Amino acid sequence: MIERPAYWARILKALGRSKITALLGPRQCGKTTLARGIAEKLDAHLLDLESPSDRTKLQNPELYLRHIPGLIIIDEIQGMPELFPVLRVLADESPQNGRFFILGSASPDIIKNTSESLAGRVEFVDLHGFDASETGKEQLNRLWLRGGFPLSYLAKNEEDSVAWRDGFIRTFLQRDIPQFGITIPAETLRRFWTMLAYSNGQILNSSRLAGSMGMSDKTIRSYVDILNATYMVLPLQPWYENIKKRQVKSPKIYLRDTGLLHNLLGVNSFETLLSHPQSGTSWESFVIEQILRRSPGQDYYFWSTYSGAEVDLFTSFRGNRIGIEIKFTETPKTTRSMHSALNELALTKLYVVYPGADRYPLHDRIEACPLPEFLAELSSDY
């Protein structure tokens, strides 16, 4: 059992100040396990909308829920979207009652329903799979290879982990996507998802993908929106400002869970991963996801010019402009692109995050930093 203290703290804080707390995340990322722990700790009433008996209790939801004291936890709420206006009414009735903790697999529908029906009453907490702070730096390669979904990461061997991820992908495409009201053939979306895997870490080129899929640019963008809303991909937005060089203004696309990325690429072992042509962009995906998890609420961008200068991540923190370059090498070196980023973006510091063990300066404002040390530094800042 891997403890998840950061999420516990975030959830308990939200429950203490908000009438409704919504825990959103992809299927099988651990929402129900956390909810059961919260229910036991706070003596809350738990309803699972995948249980026929619990759904029967909610035939008249307003009447039933009004008479339950204390915190009410509702799991898989996307299965009954008609509950959202009922929760709004109950949350407004009295300061003492009407506290709800709702859980759902993120989708365009649930985000829209929650935002519209519960505006001003709900606080969101996004839950993901395991991250490096939970598994420990000794297991970094395992986490990178298998991804963070608990049943994939905790599988007893690589074969079982790969099999679980294959099943997850199949179920996501054949069951979850249709349940969200999205009518896209499973094989079509899988083909598109696989194309994104082979384009991982690249600028999104809707026209090229549209040509390959025989679709319009608009359709391609809608597919990206679906996979983004369900936590499967990250469209990393560009940073651009008024400088003389022409800058890229389209997003980069990353698959968020490297375990799923590796299945779509046909990578089934760490040895295969190290020799795969996509190993560098897979490492980039992994590092970016770990950084985003460690600094929730902080805005990150990439920066790139058509002349070749770029930086993988750019952010502004406490008045300082910080750049992050991600390199899959044991011996990172400075490049012309790094010096260009230092000057053009007026960076206070540029970190080169790499899979080695030693931290050392490459320049007076450029430092090579192992991923665990960089994440520890982020944790101390936030």
N, C-alpha and C positions, 0 to 999 in steps of 0.2 A: 504494500500500500504506500503510495507516494502522497505525502501531505501537500496541501496547496494553501499555505498560510496567507499569501498575498491576496488571493481571491476571497478567502474567508474574511479578511479584514475589510476589503472593499465592499463586499456584500453586506456585512453587518453594519458598516457605516451608512450605506445607502438605506437599509431597512430602518435605521434609527432616525432618519431625517425626511424620508419620503413616504407618502401614503401607498405608492405603488412602485415596486422595483422590478425591472424586467431583465432577466438573464438570458442573453441571446448568444448563439454560437452554432457551429455545425453539429449535425447529428453525431453521437458517439464521442463527444469531446469531454464528457464527464459532468454534464449539467445535473442529471438525476442523482448521481452520487453525492454531489455537493448539496442538493436540495434535501436529500434524506438526512444528511448530517445537520443541516440548519434546522430541519423540522424537529430532530431529537433534541438539539441544544435549546431551542426556544419553545418547545412543546407546541409546535404549530400543527395545523390541520392540513394534511397533504392529499390533494386530488390529482390523479393521473388520468388524463383524457384519452389515453389508449386503453384504459380499463372500461369494459362495458358497464360494470356496476357503478363506477364513478360518473360516467356519462348519464346514466339513468337518474342519478341523484340531481342532476342539473337540468331536468326537464323544465323546471320552473326555477331558473338560476337565481333570480332576485330574491325570491322567498327563501330558498335554501341557504344562500350565502349570508343573508342579513342576520340570521340567528346563530352563526358560528362565531364565538368570541375569539379575540386574539388574531394572530397572523394566519392567513390562509395562503397555502402554496398550491399553485395550479401548474401542472407539468403538461407539456405538449399543447399549449394553448392555441397554436395555429389550427388545431382540429376543430375549434368552435369559435370562429371569428365573431359570432353574435354576442359573445361574452364581453367584448370591449366596451360597448355603451353601458352595459349593466355595471361593470366595475367603476366606470366614471360616476354613475349615480351613487353607488355605495361609498365610494371614496369621499364624496362631498357631503355625506349625510351627517357625520359626527366626528369630532376629533379623536374619540376613543376607539371607534370601530372602523372597519373598512380598510385594514392594512393588508396588502396583497403582495405576494412574491410570485411573479409569473415567469415561466420558462418556455422557450420556444426555439425551434430551429430557424435560424435567420432566413428570411425570404423577402422578396419585394412586398408581398402582401402583408406579412406581419409587421414589418417596419412601417408601412403606410397606415395600417389600422391602428397601431399603437400611437404613432405620432399624431394622427388626426383625432382619434377618439379620446386619448388620454393626455393631450397637450397640457403642460403645466402641472401635471399630477404624477408623472412617471420619471424615474431615474434609470438610465440604462447601464448595465454592466456587460461587457463583451467577454465571453469565455472562449478560450482556445485550448488546444491540446497542451501537453507538457512543454515547458521550456527549460533552458539550461539552469536556471536558478532552482528548479524543482528536482531535476535529475542529477545535478552535480557535474563539475567540469571533467571528472574522470569518465563520464559516459557521453561526452560530447560527440564522438564519432558514431556511436549507436543512435543517438538522437538525430543526428544529421541523416544517417542512412534510412532509419525506419520512420522518421517523422514523429510528431508529437501526439497523435491519437493514442489514448491509453492502451487499447487492446493491441495495437500494432507495436507500440514501444515495449510493452510487457510480455509479448509473445515469447514462448520458451526457446524458439530458434528462428533463423532467418526465413526458412520455408514457411513456417506458420505465419510470420509477420507479412510476407508477400501475399499469402493466400487471404489473410484478413483484408488487406488493402484492395485486392482484386474484388472481393465481395462487396466492400464498401463502395467502390466505384460503380459496380453493376447496380447495387441497390439505389444509390444516389440518382443514377440516370433513369432507372426503370420505375422507381417508386416515388422518391422524394420530389423530383422535378415535376411530375404530373400532379402530385398533391398540392404543389404551390400554384396550380392552375396554369402551368406553362405547357403548351402543346408543341413540343419539339421532339421529333423522333430520337430515341436514345442513341442510336448509332450515329446520327448526324452530330449530336452534341459531343459524343465521345471522340469522333474524328476531329472536331474543332478543338476540343480540350487537348488532344494529343498534338495537334499543330502548335498550340500555344506552348506546350511543353518543349518542343523543339525550337521554339522562338523565345524561350525563357530568357529574361534579362535584356531583350531587344526592344527598340522603339516599336510601338504598335503601328503596324502598317495595314490599316483596314482595307485598302484597295487591293493589296497583294493577297490577303486572306480571302477577300470576297471573290477574287478571280479563281483562287484554288478551290473554293467551296462552291462556286457557281451561284453566289448570292450577291445581294447589294451591300454597300458599305453600311447602310442603316441597320440591316439585319445582323451584320457582324458586331456592330457596336451594342446591339441589344443582347447578343449572346455574352459579350464581355460584362455587361451590366448584371446579367443573371448570375454569372460565376463570381462576380465581385460581391453581390448582395448575399450570396450563400457562403462567403468566406473561402472560396476556392482559389481566387486569384486576387492579386493586388495591382491595380493600375497606379504606379508611382508617378505623381505629377511633376512636371518640369518647373524649375525656377528660371525666370528670365527677367532681365532688367536692362536699363538703357546703357548698353555698352556698344562699342563699334562693331563687334563681331556678330554675325548672324547666329541665333541660338535656336535649338530644337524646342518646339512648343507642343509636341505630342507626348503622351505618357509612355513609360516603359511598362512592360507586363512581366509580373513574376507570379509563379505558382507558390502559394503560401505554405503548404505542407510539403516538405521535400520527400517524405515517404511516398505520397501520391505522385509527385513528380517522377520519382525513380520508377514506380510501376509503369507509368505511361511511357517512359523511355526504355523499358525493358531491363532496368538495372536491378539485380537481385542479390548482390553481395557487395561488401566493401571493396574487395579487389576489383570487381567490375566497375564500380563507381570511380575509383582512382584512375583507371585507364580510359574512361569514357570521354568523348569529345566535349560533353556538356558538364564535366566535373567542375569547371571554373564557375559557370553560371549557377550551378546547383549550390556551390559554396556561397556565392553572392546572395542567392535567395535565402539561404539558411541564416546568414549573418544579418541581413536586413530584417527578417522576421524576428530574430532574437532582440535586435535593437528596438524595434517598434514595441515589443512586449515589455521591455524593461523601462520604457519611458512613455507611458500612456498619456495621451493628450498633447504630446509634443509634435509639431508639424515637421515633417521631413520631405525633401524634394531631391531630385537629381538635377544636375546642370550639365549641359552639353552644347558645344558649338559645332557648326558645320565644318570648321577648320580642324576639328579633332580634339580640342581641349574638352575635358569633362571631369566630373567628380561624381562618385556613385551616390553619395548622400550629402545633403547640405541642410543645415539648420542654424537658427539663431537662438542663443541661450544666454540669458543674463547679460545682454548687450554684446555678446561675443559671437562672431560668425565662425562656425565650425564646419569643416569638411571631413568626410570619411571616404577613403578609398578602400576597396575590398580586394585583396589579392590572394589567389590560391597558389602560394609559393612559399618555400621555407626561407628564401633570401630576397625579401622585397627591396627594391631600389627606387630612388626618385626618378621621375620622368619629366619630360618637357611639359606634358599635360598637367602634372601636379603643380609645377611652378606657375603655369598659366592660371590655374584655378586660384592659387594663393594671391596673385596680383589682381586678376579681374574681379574676384569676389571679395577682395580685402579680408581674407580669412585671418582670424587670430591664430588658428592652429589647424593642421591637417593630420588626421590619424590614418595610418595604413594598418587596417585590421587584417591579420593573416593567421594561418594555422600553426605557427611556431610556438616556441616556449619563452623566448626572451623579448624584453622590452628595451628599445634603444633608439636614440635620435638618428634621423637620416639627414636632418637640416635643422636650422635654428627654430623653424616653425613646423617641421614635419617629424612625426614619431611613428616608428613601427610598434604595434601593440598587439599581443595575443588576444584572441576574442574573449576568454574568461576575464582577463584583467580589464579590458575595455568595458565589459558589461558590469563589472564590479564598480568601476568609476561612475558609470551612469547611475547605478543604484544609489550611490552616495550623494549624487547631485539632486535626485528627485525625491 
